[in-house]
C-alpha cells in the first residue's frame, strides 16, 4: 500500500518545532517566541478562526504593520484551510474596500490603530467577522490546544498575493501551499539560507519578498529571526550592529538610504555576511559603493514577481565580479524563456520578454479569468519584464514593458538613464519616466531627490555627456522624496500623474 502525505506550510513549521522546540523562532518588540510556543499558538489561532464560523477556503483579509500577530494570522489561516489576503497597510479607504470586496473576504483582522479606517469600511456582502491582530495574539499565546482537524492539502489555496498595483488595479495571484513550498526550497538553495543565520526582517510582511523569500524559509529551517515594524535607517543600522545580524534583505531604496546615512561607515557591520537586494533595480553606482564599504559581505540580487512566489532569478556573490548588472540565473524550480512580440525565442544578447514555467507559479488571478488567460497564454507565464540573456544563461533586466520610453520612435530603458544620474554626486534618488510629447511621442523625464543643491541644467548636461542625445532627460524635476509602496518599489504611475501638467504645457 502506498501512503501519501500532503505537505503544507504549517506541517513544515511543526517539523521545525520538533527539531528545536526551545530555540527562539522570533524576536519582536519585547517578546520572544520559541518554536514550540509559536507552533502551539498557530494551532490555537486556527481553532479560534474556525470557532468564529469561518469555513475552509474562505478568505481572511489582514491589515497590519509587521508584528508577531501578523505572522501568527498567516500561519493560522494556513493551518485552518483559510486563504490569507494581505493588504497594504497604507491602503486608503477605497483601496481597502477594493481588496476586501474583490477577494470576497469573510473576515478582516487588523491592527488596533486602524480601527477607525475599518469601521468606516463600506459594507461588502461576504464580510461578517472583524477582530484585531492584538486580540488574536493575546488570546492564543497560552491555553489549551484545540483539535484542528480540517484536512488541508498542498494544492489548496493559502494566499491571494496581490500584485503591487504599480501599473494598474491589483490582481490577486492565487498561491497554493505547493507553490510556496517549492519557492521556499528555491530560496534556501539559491540564497544560501542556513539554520545558523541571524536574519533581520524589516520590510512589510504583506509583501511577498520579505514574507516568502526570507521569513518563512528561515522559520522552516529553524533560524533565530528578528522582526521590526518598519525599515527606519537609523534603527536598522543600530540593530545590524547590536544584534550581530548576519543576513539582511532590503530593496534598493532602503540600501541607498543606509549607504547615505551619516552613521553607515561608523557602524560595525562585521557580522553581516549575506546582503540581499531586490523588488526593483539597484543603481549600479550604489551597489559599487556598498560592495566597497562591505568587502566581507556577499551580495545577492533577488529578481522575480509576486506571481512566482516571488523569487525567479538570483545573482550570487561570486557572480557579481563579472556581471554586477545582471539579475542572475533562474532558481531551482524555475524554467525561463526570452521571446519577441511574436512569441519566438530570441538569440542570446537580444532583448525580449521573459516567460516562466514553474511549480512556484500562481494558479491564476482571483476572479479574473481573462487576465489569467492572457498571463498564461501558451502555457508559459508572461512576466511583463524586458530582459536580455547571455550565452551562459544570465539574465539582464532592461525594464518593465510598461516603463520603456518611446522617444521619437526609439525605445529607451529608464534604468539606463537612472544609472547615469545616480553617478552624479548630488543625486540621492532618481526615477525616469516618459511623458507625452507632440514631437517625440514621449519625452525622457527625470525626477530627482538631491543630496545637495544642483540644477536641472547641470544634471541634463551630465547625462548628455554620458548618453546619446535621445536618451538624455529633456527635463529634470526635483522632489523631497519619490513615491514608493511599503515594499520600497517606486510608483512611477504616480509620478506620471503628478507631472501631467508638465506634459500638458508641451501641447501648447
N, C-alpha and C positions, 0 to 999 in steps of 0.2 A: 504494500500500500504506500502511495506517495503522499507525504504530508507537505502542505504548502502554508507558510505563514506570511501574511501580508504585512510588510514592514512599513510603519508610518513614522511621522516625526516624533510623536510622544513615545513610541516604542524605543526609538533611538535615545531619547532623553533618559528613559528608565534604565537602559543598558549603561549609560554613562554614570547614573547614580549608583548602580550596583557595583561598578568598578571602584569608585572612590566616594562612598556616601558622605563622609565627613569633610571632604575637601570643600573649600569655598567655591561656589559656582559663580556668584555675582556679588560685587560691592556696588551699592548705590546709596548716595547720601550718607546717612549714619547707620545704614542697615547692611547686613551681610547674610546671604543665603547659602547654606551648604547644598550639595547636590541632592541629598535625601530630603531636606526641607523644601527645596524648590519642586521636586517631583511630587511630593505629597500635597503641596499647595495647589499644584496644577490639577490634581485629582479632585480636591475639594472645590476648586473654582469650576471645573467641568460639571460636577454634581450640582452646584448652585445654579448654573445657567440652565441645566436641564430641569431642575426643580421650579424654575421661573416660567416653565411652559414652552421653552424653545425646543424646536424639533430638529433632529439631524438634517443637514442640508440647508437650513435657513441661514441667512446672512446676519452677521453681527458687526455693526459699524463701530470703529474705535477712533475717538477724537481726543488725542492727548499728546503731551510732550514726552520725552524719554523718561521712563521710570521703571521700577521693578513691577509695578502694577500693569503697565502696558505690555511688558513681556509676558507676564502671567496670563493676561487675557488671550494673547495669540496662542500660547501653548494649551490653554484650557479649551479654546474653540477646537483646536486640532484633536484633542482627546475626546471631546463630546460629539465629534462629527459635524460641527458647525463650520461655517465659512467666514473667515475673518475679513473685514473690509477696512483697511487702514485709510484714514482721512487726514489730509494735510491740516495740521493744527492752526495754520494761518488762514484757513478757508473762511470766506465771507459767509453770511447767512444764506445767500443764494447758492454758493458753491456747496455748502454743507447739505442743503436741500437736494441739490443735484445728485450728490453721492448717495445719500440715503434713499432717494426715490429711484434712481437708476438701478441700484443694486437690489431694490425691494427688501431692504434690511428690516428684520423683525425686531431688532434690539439696537440700542445705541448706548455705549458706555463711554464716559468722558471724564476728563479731569474736572474737579470741582470748580476750578477757575473759569471754566467755560459754561457754567450752569445757565447764565443769563442768555447766552447765544443759543443754547439747546432749548431753553424754554420758549424762545421766540421762533423756533423752527416751524415752518408751515406744515400742516398735517399731511402725512403720507399714509396711504391705505394699509401698508404692511406693518408699520412701526407700532408696536404695542408694549415694549418694555424699555425702560431707561434706568440707568444707575450710574454711579461714579466709579472710576477705577480705584479711588482710595477705599471706598466701601468694600469692593471686591478683595483688594489686597488684605485689608484688616480682618475681614471675615474668614479668609482662607489660610491665614498664616499658621493657625493651630486648630486642633479639634479632631474629632473622629473622622476617619476616612470613609466616604460613601463608596458604594459599589457602583462603578460606572461600567455598564455592560453594553453600551452602544457599539455595534460592530462597525469599525472603521477600516476601509480598505485603501490600499495605496493608490488606486485610481480615482478615489473620491476627491472632490474639490476641497482645498483647505484655505484658499485665499483668493479674493479678487484683487489683483495687484494693478491698481490704476496707473496708466501712463501719466507722465508728468504734466501733460497738457500744455507744453511749451508752444505747440503749433496748432492746437485745436482742442475741442472738448475731450476730456479724459475718457479713455476706454478701459474697461475692467478686464484685464488679462486673467483668464481662468487657470489658476495654478493648482495642480494636484500634489498630493504627498509624494508620489513617484517622481514628478518633475523636479521638485525642490530637493529631494534626497539625492538624485543624480547630480544636481547642481552643487550641492554641498561637497560631494566627493570630488567633483572637478575643482572646486575651490581649494580643498585640502591639498590636493596634489600640485596644482599649478602655483599656489601661493605659499607653499612650504609651511602651512599651519601646523603647529605642534602642541601637544598637551602641556609642555613646559613653558610655552609663551605666556607673557603677561600683557594681554591686549587692552587697549583703551578704546572705548566706543563712544563717539561724540556726535555723530551725525544722526538725524532723525530716524527712529525705528520705523516710522511709517514708510520710509523709503527702502526699496529693495536692496540697495547696496550695503547699507550698514547692517540690516537685519539678516539678510540671507547670504551675503558673501562672507561676513565676519562673525557676528554674534552667534548665530545658530550653529555654524560649523565648529566654532570654538567650544560651545556648550556640549556638542556631541562628542568632541574629543576629550572633554574633561578639564579644560584650562580654567584658570582663575581670571574672571572677567571684571573689568572696571567700566562702569557706565556713568556718563554725566548727562545733564539735561540738555546742554547745547554747546556748540564749539566756539567758546569765547577764547580768543588768542592768549590773553594773559593767564587765564585759568588753565588752559591746555598746557602751556609751557611749564607752569608750576607742577602740574600733575605728571607730565612726562619725565621731569627730573626727580621729583619727590618720590614717586611710586616705582621708579626704575622700570618704566614701561618699555617693553621690547618690541611691540607690534602696534602700529597705528595707521589708520586709514583716514584720508581727508580728500575732498575734491580740490582741484587747483586753486579755487578762490580762497580756501582756508589755508593751504600751503603758502600761497602768496602773502596772505596776512601774517602768517607766522614768520616767514623769512624776512618780512619788512619790519617786524616788531623790534623795538629797541633792545629788548632783553634776549633776543634769539641767540646771538653769538656768545652771550654771557651765561646762558643756561647749560648745565651739564646734561647733555643728551647721550652720554656714552653708552647707556644700556640699550638704546634704540638700535635694533638690528634689522627690522623689516619696516619699511615705509611704503605705503600703498597710496596710489592716487588714481582717480577715475571720476566718472559721472560727467565730465566734459574734458575738453582737450587742454593739456598742460602746456603753457607757453614755454618754448624751448629755452629762453634766457633764464626763466625762473628755475626750471629743472637743473640747468647747469650750475646756478648759484647754490642750490640746495645740495647737490652732489659734492660740490667743492667744500661746503661747510660741514658736511656729514660724511667724511670719507669711509668710515667703518660701517655705514648703513647701506643695506641693499634696497634699491628702489624697484618697485613693481608697478607697471602700468596696467590697470584693470579696465577692460573695454567690454561693452555689451549693452543690453537694454532690458527693460522690465519683462518683456515677453519671454525672455530666455532665463529668467530667474535671479539675476540678470547677467552673470559672467559668461562671455563667449570667447574672449581672447586675452592673453596675458603676455607682456614683455617682462622677462625675468631680469634680475640684476646683472647677471653675466652677459646678457644680450644688449645692455644699454650702451656699452662702449662703441659698438659698431653701428647700432641702429637706434640712437636715442629718440628719434622722432617716430618710431614705429609703435603700433598697438600690440605687437607680438603675433603669436600664432594661436589657432583655435585650441581650446582646452580639451580635456579628456573626452567628454561626451558630446562635442560639437563638431559637425561637419559643415564646411563653408564653401560657397562658390562666389565668383565675382562675374557679373553679367552686364551686357549692354542693354539698351532700351528694348531690343527685340527679344531679350532673354538668352542670347548666345553668350557662352563663356568668353571672356576677353583674355588676351595674351598677357603674360607677366609684364608688369610695368604700365599697363593700360588702366584707365580709370573706369570703374563700373559700380553698380550697386552690389553690396554683399548680401547674400542669401544664406539662410541657415536650415539645417535639418538636425534634430536632436531630441532625445527623450527629456531634456530640460525644458522644452518649449511649452507654452500655454496650449490649451486645447481650443483656443479661440477667444473672442471678446464677448463678455456677458451681454445677452440680449441685443447683439449687433451682428446678425447673420451676414449682411452684405459686406461690412468691414472685415469680418472674419474670412470670408471667401476671397476677398481681394488680398489680404495679408498672406494667405497660404496658397495663392494661385500657383498651380503646377507642383503642389506638394512640398514646396520649399517656402520658408517664411521670408517675406520681403522686409528688410530692415529699414529702408529709407536712408541708409548711410552710404555715401560715396567713398570708395576706397580704391587703392591700387595694391596689388600683391606682387612681391618679387619672386624670383625663381625658386627661392628657398621656402616660400610659403608665408613670409612675414607680411602682415597687413599694415598699410599706412593710411590713416584716415585723412581724406581730403576735406569732407564737410558733410553735414546733413544735406540731403537733396533740397530741402526747403530753405536752406541757408546759403546756397550757392547764388552768387550775384551775376545777373546777366547785364553786362555793361557794354553797350554798343554791339550786341550780338556775340560777345566773347564772355565765357564763363570764368568767374573769379572766385576762388575759395576764400571765404572770410578768414579762415585760420591763417593763411599765408600772410595776410595783411596784419593780423593781430600779432603774430610772432615778431614781425618787424617793429611794430610800435612798442612792444614790450622791451625791445632792446634799447629804447631811449631812457636815460637815467631819470627823467621826470615822470615817467609813466608807472603808476602802480597797478592799474587795471585798464583793459581795453576791450571793447566789443565792436565788431564791424558788421554792418548790415547794408542792404540795398534799399534805397528809397526811389519811388517812381520819378522818372525824369523824361521830359519831352524829347530830348536829343539822344540820351544814352540808354534809354529804356529804364535802367536802374543806375543810380549814382552810388559809387562806393562811399559810404559814410561811416565815420568812426565816432564812438562815444568813449571818452577817456576820464578816468579818475587819476588825478595827478598827485605826486609826492610834494612838488614844489612848483612855483609859478612857471608856466610855459604857455606860449601862444599857439593858436591853431596853425598859423602860418609856419611856425618852426617845425611842428610835427608833420605837416604836409610836405615841407621841403625835405625833412629827414627821411620820410617814407619814399619820396620821389627819387632820392639818391640811391635807394636800395631795391626799388621795384620798377618794372616797366610803367610808363606813364599811365596806362589804362587801369593799372591795379592800385595806384596811389589814391588815397582818400580825396574826394572832391571837397569835403567839409569835415571838420572836427568839432564836435560838441563836447562840453565838459559837464561832469556831474559829480555830486558828492559821493554817490555810490551807484552801482549798477543793480538793476532789479534781478533778484535771484529767488528761486524757490528755496524751501527749507533744506533741501539736499545740496545747495550750493550751485545748482545749474543756472546759467544765465538765461533770463527770459527775454529773448530777442524780439519776440512778438510784442512785448510791452514797449520796448524801445521804438519799434516801428510805429506803434500807435502814438507814442509821445511826440514823435518827430514828424507827424503828418503835416503839421503847419509848415515845416521846412520844405517838405516836398511840394506842398501846395503852391508856395510862392514861386517855385520854378515853372509852374504852369502859366504864370502871368508874363 
